[in-house]
Amino acid sequence: MTALDDRLARVAINALGEPGDPRLLDAVTQHGAPRVLDMLVGQRTIDDLQTDPEARRSASDPERTLAEAAVQGLRFVVPGDEEWPSQLDDLALTAPLQNRGGVPVGLWVRGPVRLDQLVGSVAVVGSRSATTYGADVAADLAADVAAAGRCVVSGAAYGIDQAGHRGALAGGGTTVAVLACGADRVYPASHRQLIEHIAAHGAVVSEAIPGWAPTQIRFLARNRLIAALTTGTVVVEAAVRSGALNTANWATRLNRPVMGVPGPVTSAPSQGVHQLIRSQAATLVTSGAEVLEEVSAAGEHLVEEPRGPVRPRDRLTTRQRQVLDAVPVVQAAPEASIARTAGLLLADTRGVLATLAEQGLAEQVPGGWRLAALARE
C-alpha cells in the first residue's frame, strides 16, 4: 500500500461516514483505511453510512474530490503527514463521549498555518449568547495568550468564540477556527469577513468533507478536535447545557488543563463555568497571564500573587503596633495613658514611642503624643 492509496481511502471514508463516528474511526486506527474502505463498500460492518449521492460520488472518486478541494485552497492532512498534529492521536486512547470520538481519518485545512505548529495552543470557548463582560474578558485573555506566541483555537461561532478570535488577532497573534461544516463553507454566514481573514492568515479546519453543512452531531465531533488540538481549554461563560462544557469534558478526558473564568453569581451564562470550578474540574483564571502559567512548563510564566500596597505599619513589630494602636488620632495623650491602653510598662512604651517618632508615625506635642500625618493616611 502506498501513501497515496491510504490518502485516497481516507478521503472515501471521510465521505461515507459522519465525523467522529467512533466505530468507523477506531476501525481505521486498528485495521488501516484501505481495508476498512473495502468493508464499507460492501457495507458489511458499518451501519448508517452516507446515502447522499454527492457523498457517494466523493467516495467513489476521491482523486476528483482532492483536486476540487485544492482549487478551493483546501488540503487534506492525514496521519503520517509531516503536518499531522500528533496530539490528535491521544483521541485513540479516549473513550467516546455522546457517541463521538476517535482519531479523524484526516482534516481539511484552508490557510497558511500548519497544524503541526499548534503544539502549545490554547482553546477559548464559551457561550454563543455572551454578555459584554464575557466577550471583553475573552478578547483580552486571547490577546495576551496570542501576544505570548501561542495560537488561539476556537469555533468561529457567535459570542465567546468570535471574541477569542478577534482578541488573538488584536494581540498580533495567530488564530485557528475549527468548523462543524466543510472548511470551504462559512458558518455562521455573518462571520464571513472574520472566517475569510482567519483563512488568509491562520487556518480554517474541519473534519467534515468540503460542502457539508453544520449539524448538531458535527458540532459535537468538532468539540473534541478543539480540545485535542490544544494544550488547554479556557471556558468563558457557559450555561449549564452549553456546548462549551462538552469541549471542556473532552479536555478533561485528554488530561489537558481546563480553566474557567468566573462571572457574577447571578449570571445564568456563567452557571456552567461555576460548576466546573466548584467541582474542581476547572482552574479559576482571570487573565491571560494566569492562563499562560497554567499551560506552561513548571517555572514558566509565573504570576505574582496580588498584594495590596505595603504601608509603614506593615513593617512594625507586634509591640510597636500595640503602642501605635494606643496613640490617639488627634487629641494628644500622656505616655502613662498610652502605656495603660497598650498594656505595657511605661519605660517600654517610652522607648517604642521614640522609635515611632523616628519613623514618622507618632509625634510629641504639648499634652502628650498623637498620630503623625503618615500614620493617619
VOGU-3710 file (C-alpha; in Angstrom, 3 decimals, decimal comma):
1> mtalddrlar> 0,000/0,000/0,000  1,327/3,443/-0,923  0,789/6,705/0,920  -1,457/7,785/-1,963  -3,608/4,682/-1,587  -4,012/5,422/2,108  -4,875/9,073/1,457  -7,462/8,246/-1,197  -9,021/5,606/1,047  -9,264/8,171/3,851
11> vainalgepg> -10,992/10,661/1,554  -13,514/7,994/0,583  -14,122/7,009/4,214  -14,459/10,674/5,140  -17,277/10,978/2,606  -19,092/7,820/3,715  -19,188/8,293/7,482  -20,148/11,062/9,863  -17,307/12,973/11,535  -16,365/11,489/14,874
21> dprlldavtq> -18,107/8,128/14,390  -16,107/6,055/16,891  -16,960/2,708/15,265  -15,597/3,870/11,944  -12,566/5,752/13,209  -11,486/3,076/15,656  -11,691/0,546/12,835  -9,417/2,726/10,685  -6,945/3,104/13,551  -6,912/-0,629/14,103
31> hgaprvldml> -7,056/-2,038/10,567  -5,967/0,794/8,272  -8,008/2,898/5,844  -7,832/0,718/2,687  -9,078/-2,399/4,471  -11,882/-0,525/6,196  -12,891/1,045/2,878  -13,210/-2,400/1,339  -15,563/-3,363/4,160  -17,544/-0,129/3,794
41> vgqrtiddlq> -18,079/-0,536/0,085  -19,721/-3,841/0,798  -21,497/-2,332/3,829  -20,575/-5,411/5,784  -19,637/-3,855/9,129  -20,718/-0,220/9,500  -24,339/0,924/9,560  -25,701/4,432/8,990  -23,409/5,257/6,102  -23,992/8,328/3,968
51> tdpearrsas> -26,698/7,855/1,364  -26,370/11,355/-0,089  -25,485/10,995/-3,811  -22,826/13,710/-3,646  -21,155/11,988/-0,702  -21,246/8,700/-2,587  -19,643/10,401/-5,594  -16,852/11,778/-3,389  -16,272/8,305/-2,005  -16,195/6,689/-5,445
61> dpertlaeaa> -13,854/9,316/-6,926  -11,553/10,533/-4,134  -8,939/11,832/-6,591  -11,515/14,204/-8,040  -12,548/15,266/-4,539  -8,948/16,136/-3,682  -8,496/18,032/-6,933  -11,677/20,057/-6,447  -10,676/20,827/-2,884  -7,256/22,019/-4,000
71> vqglrfvvpg> -8,886/24,501/-6,379  -10,664/25,962/-3,338  -7,395/26,216/-1,439  -8,025/23,141/0,721  -5,532/20,447/1,632  -6,283/17,098/3,267  -3,899/16,384/6,145  -3,742/12,756/7,297  -1,779/10,750/9,884  1,734/10,223/8,615
81> deewpsqldd> 1,988/13,652/7,003  4,640/15,998/8,387  1,852/18,465/9,109  -0,273/15,983/11,062  -0,801/17,258/14,647  0,321/14,265/16,682  -1,637/15,438/19,729  -4,797/14,231/17,958  -3,541/10,664/18,313  -4,472/10,863/22,016
91> laltaplqnr> -8,093/10,504/20,897  -7,412/6,837/20,140  -6,957/6,253/23,870  -10,016/8,232/24,963  -13,473/6,738/25,397  -16,281/8,160/23,215  -18,497/10,922/24,528  -22,083/11,279/23,279  -21,289/8,717/20,562  -18,443/10,806/19,178
101> ggvpvglwvr> -14,755/10,002/19,398  -11,740/8,545/17,666  -8,834/9,914/15,654  -10,121/11,614/12,491  -9,221/9,960/9,185  -7,956/13,366/8,108  -8,543/17,090/8,387  -9,394/19,572/5,652  -7,368/22,751/6,092  -7,600/26,163/4,459
111> gpvrldqlvg> -4,916/28,677/5,326  -1,135/29,111/5,688  -0,755/27,926/9,308  0,358/24,308/9,553  -1,391/22,044/12,014  1,893/20,761/13,436  2,508/24,324/14,633  -0,444/24,140/17,041  1,560/22,496/19,829  1,107/24,747/22,850
121> svavvgsrsa> -2,042/26,389/21,502  -4,937/27,366/23,760  -8,674/26,901/23,157  -11,007/29,751/24,121  -14,648/28,649/24,110  -17,915/29,676/25,682  -21,472/30,830/25,262  -22,891/31,986/21,948  -25,095/34,375/23,951  -22,152/36,103/25,548
131> ttygadvaad> -22,535/39,130/27,749  -20,447/42,249/27,206  -18,414/41,216/30,232  -17,742/37,748/28,832  -16,806/38,988/25,357  -14,444/41,604/26,765  -12,732/39,118/29,081  -12,388/36,526/26,302  -10,884/39,077/23,919  -8,409/40,419/26,473
141> laadvaaagr> -7,402/36,941/27,577  -6,927/35,726/23,988  -4,884/38,834/23,127  -2,469/38,122/25,984  -2,146/34,454/25,049  -1,560/35,309/21,381  0,945/38,034/22,230  2,941/35,380/24,106  3,291/33,425/20,856  0,597/30,824/21,400
151> cvvsgaaygi> -2,117/30,187/18,829  -5,730/30,670/19,956  -8,139/27,989/18,721  -11,928/28,305/18,729  -15,017/27,506/16,677  -15,845/30,837/14,956  -19,342/30,838/16,491  -21,157/33,838/17,906  -20,235/35,182/21,320  -17,113/33,946/23,080
161> dqaghrgala> -15,669/32,153/20,024  -15,788/35,318/17,963  -14,327/37,382/20,814  -11,481/34,902/21,245  -10,548/35,003/17,555  -10,705/38,793/17,397  -8,736/39,137/20,603  -5,960/36,932/19,248  -5,788/38,993/16,069  -5,752/42,226/18,068
171> gggttvavla> -2,881/40,809/20,104  -0,884/40,359/16,909  -1,013/36,574/17,118  -2,362/33,585/15,232  -5,799/32,043/15,475  -7,369/28,883/14,046  -11,079/28,188/13,528  -12,372/24,609/13,720  -15,737/24,333/11,934  -18,594/21,857/12,091
181> cgadrvypas> -19,242/22,358/8,366  -16,896/21,920/5,434  -13,789/24,102/5,564  -14,869/25,624/2,257  -18,059/26,987/3,823  -18,727/29,922/6,136  -20,778/29,379/9,267  -22,289/31,459/10,641  -22,731/33,435/7,434  -22,461/36,772/9,235
191> hrqliehiaa> -18,895/35,852/10,232  -17,716/35,656/6,628  -15,231/38,501/6,986  -13,739/37,020/10,158  -13,501/33,471/8,799  -12,013/34,602/5,497  -9,436/36,662/7,393  -8,549/33,621/9,505  -8,256/31,530/6,332  -5,899/34,105/4,849
201> hgavvseaip> -3,643/34,493/7,888  -4,279/31,485/10,140  -6,186/28,319/9,328  -9,754/27,092/8,970  -10,016/23,402/9,857  -12,763/20,814/9,528  -13,223/17,083/9,789  -16,268/17,316/7,528  -15,783/16,828/3,828  -15,977/20,035/1,728
211> gwaptqirfl> -19,507/21,176/1,049  -21,109/19,604/4,115  -23,449/21,706/6,221  -23,163/22,018/10,005  -25,359/19,698/12,087  -25,687/19,110/15,811  -23,733/15,857/15,698  -20,955/17,537/13,709  -20,662/20,231/16,377  -20,181/17,502/18,985
221> arnrliaalt> -17,489/15,915/16,808  -15,866/19,319/16,276  -15,609/19,968/20,014  -13,296/17,006/20,578  -10,921/18,371/17,933  -10,707/21,780/19,623  -9,833/20,095/22,913  -7,379/17,643/21,354  -5,534/20,175/19,191  -4,756/22,444/22,135
231> tgtvvveaav> -2,672/22,332/25,292  -5,505/23,653/27,450  -9,102/24,883/27,208  -10,458/28,097/28,711  -14,219/28,360/29,206  -15,538/31,929/29,366  -19,256/31,908/30,141  -21,176/28,659/29,676  -24,692/27,866/30,801  -25,436/24,511/32,396
241> rsgalntanw> -26,223/22,932/28,998  -23,636/24,802/26,947  -21,750/23,050/24,172  -18,584/24,599/25,597  -18,909/22,205/28,526  -18,680/19,345/26,027  -15,336/20,734/24,873  -14,202/21,060/28,492  -15,251/17,450/29,117  -13,115/16,314/26,213
251> atrlnrpvmg> -10,138/18,294/27,526  -10,520/16,579/30,901  -10,661/13,150/29,259  -7,489/14,012/27,349  -5,732/15,127/30,554  -5,414/18,677/29,301  -5,866/21,629/31,675  -9,366/23,103/31,850  -9,693/26,699/33,014  -12,802/28,682/33,865
261> vpgpvtsaps> -13,387/32,423/34,045  -15,855/33,263/36,829  -18,779/35,592/36,244  -21,357/37,200/38,526  -23,001/34,593/40,755  -26,374/35,760/39,438  -25,408/35,243/35,783  -27,050/32,269/34,051  -24,400/32,271/31,264  -21,747/31,576/33,915
271> qgvhqlirsq> -23,506/28,803/35,862  -21,808/26,038/33,898  -18,379/27,597/34,440  -19,040/27,999/38,153  -19,988/24,330/38,387  -16,734/23,343/36,675  -14,765/25,394/39,172  -16,808/24,239/42,164  -16,321/20,567/41,245  -12,595/21,224/40,715
281> aatlvtsgae> -12,890/20,198/37,076  -11,518/23,621/36,099  -8,927/26,001/37,499  -10,145/29,533/38,091  -8,401/32,066/35,860  -8,989/35,786/35,470  -6,340/36,852/32,951  -4,186/35,749/30,078  -1,202/35,679/32,419  -2,907/33,092/34,615
291> vleevsaage> -3,790/31,006/31,555  -0,162/31,063/30,400  1,006/29,956/33,840  -1,451/27,036/33,760  -0,442/25,716/30,321  3,300/26,359/30,591  6,058/24,167/31,956  6,825/24,423/35,661  8,584/27,676/36,456  7,499/29,484/33,287
301> hlveeprgpv> 5,104/32,449/33,113  4,756/32,539/36,882  2,148/35,028/38,067  2,883/37,130/41,146  0,259/36,809/43,831  -1,737/40,056/44,028  -0,972/42,070/47,137  -2,087/45,383/48,495  0,386/48,265/48,779  2,954/47,989/51,558
311> rprdrlttrq> 2,182/50,517/54,316  4,530/51,847/57,016  2,503/49,958/59,632  3,276/46,652/57,890  6,943/46,869/58,919  6,232/47,311/62,632  6,846/44,691/65,288  3,967/43,411/67,381  4,947/45,639/70,335  5,253/48,694/68,110
321> rqvldavpvv> 1,765/48,049/66,742  0,424/47,724/70,276  1,723/51,148/71,152  0,716/52,772/67,869  -2,848/51,467/68,243  -2,972/53,125/71,665  -1,869/56,529/70,372  -4,803/58,926/69,835  -5,523/60,233/66,351  -5,982/63,937/67,163
331> qaapeasiar> -6,211/64,664/70,908  -2,794/64,041/72,458  -2,456/61,657/75,412  0,292/61,358/78,018  2,724/58,463/77,957  1,197/56,833/81,042  -2,251/56,717/79,410  -0,823/55,217/76,239  1,061/52,602/78,259  -2,090/51,549/80,123
341> tagllladtr> -4,069/51,258/76,870  -1,283/49,261/75,209  -0,873/47,030/78,261  2,879/47,703/78,504  5,275/49,117/81,060  5,787/52,867/80,925  9,509/52,517/80,262  8,901/50,153/77,348  6,223/52,455/75,959  8,571/55,464/76,029
351> gvlatlaeqg> 11,179/53,584/74,026  8,640/52,479/71,433  7,183/55,986/71,116  10,655/57,312/70,395  11,075/54,727/67,640  7,648/55,548/66,169  8,578/59,223/66,151  11,766/58,431/64,194  9,653/56,554/61,641  7,258/59,482/61,277
361> laeqvpggwr> 4,285/57,606/62,702  3,857/59,404/66,029  4,616/62,916/67,199  5,049/64,534/70,596  3,057/67,717/71,095  2,025/69,750/74,130  -0,083/67,416/76,245  1,470/64,173/75,104  1,543/62,029/71,950  -0,683/61,677/68,887
371> laalare> -0,504/60,050/65,457  1,645/61,775/62,877  0,235/62,557/59,419  1,881/59,447/57,899  0,057/57,156/60,323  -3,265/58,887/59,753  -3,177/58,301/55,951
//
